[in-house]
């Protein structure tokens, strides 16, 4: 996608939130692995890595609102819809398979990874359907 001012702000937010996620996740894993947290603090520490990811969702919403280029906004919406459809489809199929004891349980946070993967599919679909005007990111 083109580097509009809104896209630049979004990328700065995304980098900061990703760094914060890394710090929170590393700290939480270390704290739990070495039995440094317990009681109420364990709930806080376990929740901390989720907060930057929630921030990413908010940053994407802000980007959609701030982006003035309607074509760029449409590309992002298409990618987000692909990501949402892919992630929800994976979660639904997995849920039924798990419910019938055909596969093991996986942690719910993997749905975020599926969502990002689906957005990658959406970026490639944009590229294929809209031609060379769009980069497959």
C-alpha positions as CSV (number, residue, x, y, z in Angstrom):
1,X,0.0,0.0,0.0
2,X,1.2,3.6,-0.5
3,X,2.9,5.4,2.3
4,X,0.2,7.9,3.1
5,X,0.5,10.0,6.3
6,X,-2.1,7.9,8.0
7,X,-0.2,4.7,7.0
8,X,3.1,6.2,8.5
9,X,1.3,6.9,11.8
10,X,-0.2,3.4,11.8
11,X,3.2,1.8,11.2
12,X,4.7,3.8,14.1
13,X,1.9,2.6,16.4
14,X,2.3,-0.9,15.2
15,X,6.0,-1.0,15.8
16,X,5.6,0.4,19.4
17,X,2.8,-2.0,20.2
18,X,4.7,-4.9,18.8
19,X,7.8,-4.0,21.0
20,X,5.5,-3.7,24.0
21,X,4.0,-7.1,23.2
22,X,7.4,-8.6,23.1
23,X,8.4,-7.1,26.4
24,X,5.2,-8.2,28.1
25,X,5.2,-11.7,26.6
26,X,8.8,-12.3,27.5
27,X,8.3,-11.0,31.0
28,X,5.2,-13.1,31.5
29,X,6.8,-16.3,30.2
30,X,9.9,-15.7,32.4
31,X,7.8,-14.9,35.4
32,X,5.6,-18.0,35.1
33,X,8.4,-20.3,34.2
34,X,10.4,-19.3,37.3
35,X,7.3,-19.1,39.6
36,X,7.8,-15.4,40.3
37,X,4.1,-14.6,40.1
38,X,1.1,-15.9,41.9
39,X,-2.3,-14.9,43.2
40,X,-3.9,-11.8,41.8
41,X,-0.6,-10.6,40.2
42,X,-0.6,-13.8,38.1
43,X,-3.9,-12.6,36.5
44,X,-2.4,-9.2,35.7
45,X,0.8,-10.6,34.3
46,X,-1.0,-13.2,32.2
47,X,-3.3,-10.4,30.7
48,X,-0.5,-8.0,29.9
49,X,0.6,-9.6,26.6
50,X,-3.0,-9.3,25.3
51,X,-3.2,-5.5,25.8
52,X,-0.8,-4.5,23.0
53,X,-2.6,-6.9,20.7
54,X,-5.9,-5.2,21.6
55,X,-4.0,-1.9,20.9
56,X,-3.2,-3.2,17.4
57,X,-6.9,-3.7,16.7
58,X,-7.6,-0.2,17.9
59,X,-4.7,1.1,15.8
60,X,-6.2,-0.6,12.7
61,X,-9.5,1.1,13.5
62,X,-7.8,4.4,13.8
63,X,-6.0,3.9,10.6
64,X,-9.3,3.2,8.8
65,X,-10.7,6.5,10.2
66,X,-7.6,8.6,9.6
67,X,-6.9,7.3,6.0
68,X,-8.1,9.9,3.5
69,X,-7.3,7.9,0.4
70,X,-10.5,5.9,-0.2
71,X,-8.7,3.4,-2.5
72,X,-6.1,2.6,0.2
73,X,-8.9,2.3,2.8
74,X,-10.8,-0.1,0.6
75,X,-7.7,-2.3,0.2
76,X,-7.2,-2.4,4.0
77,X,-10.9,-3.2,4.6
78,X,-10.7,-6.1,2.0
79,X,-7.6,-7.4,3.8
80,X,-9.3,-7.2,7.2
81,X,-12.4,-9.0,5.9
82,X,-10.2,-11.8,4.5
83,X,-8.4,-12.0,7.8
84,X,-11.7,-12.0,9.8
85,X,-13.3,-14.6,7.5
86,X,-10.2,-16.9,7.6
87,X,-9.8,-16.6,11.4
88,X,-13.5,-17.2,12.2
89,X,-13.7,-20.1,9.8
90,X,-10.6,-21.7,11.4
91,X,-12.0,-21.2,14.9
92,X,-15.4,-22.6,13.9
93,X,-14.0,-25.7,12.2
94,X,-11.5,-26.3,15.0
95,X,-14.3,-25.8,17.6
96,X,-16.4,-28.5,16.1
97,X,-13.5,-30.9,15.7
98,X,-12.5,-30.3,19.3
99,X,-16.0,-30.6,20.5
100,X,-16.3,-34.0,19.0
101,X,-12.9,-35.0,20.6
102,X,-11.2,-35.4,17.2
103,X,-8.4,-32.9,17.9
104,X,-6.7,-31.4,20.9
105,X,-7.5,-28.1,22.4
106,X,-5.3,-25.1,21.3
107,X,-4.9,-21.8,23.1
108,X,-7.3,-19.1,22.0
109,X,-4.6,-16.5,21.2
110,X,-3.7,-18.5,18.1
111,X,-6.8,-17.0,16.5
112,X,-4.9,-13.7,16.2
113,X,-2.2,-15.5,14.2
114,X,-4.9,-16.9,12.0
115,X,-6.3,-13.4,11.5
116,X,-3.0,-12.0,10.5
117,X,-2.4,-14.9,8.1
118,X,-5.8,-14.3,6.6
119,X,-4.9,-10.7,6.1
120,X,-1.9,-11.8,4.2
121,X,-4.1,-13.9,2.0
122,X,-6.3,-10.8,1.5
123,X,-3.3,-8.8,0.5
124,X,-2.4,-11.4,-2.1
125,X,-6.1,-11.5,-3.3
126,X,-5.9,-7.7,-3.7
127,X,-2.8,-8.1,-5.8
128,X,-4.3,-10.8,-8.0
129,X,-7.7,-9.2,-8.5
130,X,-6.5,-5.6,-8.7
131,X,-3.3,-6.1,-10.7
132,X,0.1,-4.5,-10.4
133,X,-1.3,-1.4,-8.6
134,X,-1.2,-3.3,-5.3
135,X,1.7,-4.8,-3.5
136,X,1.3,-8.3,-1.9
137,X,2.4,-7.4,1.6
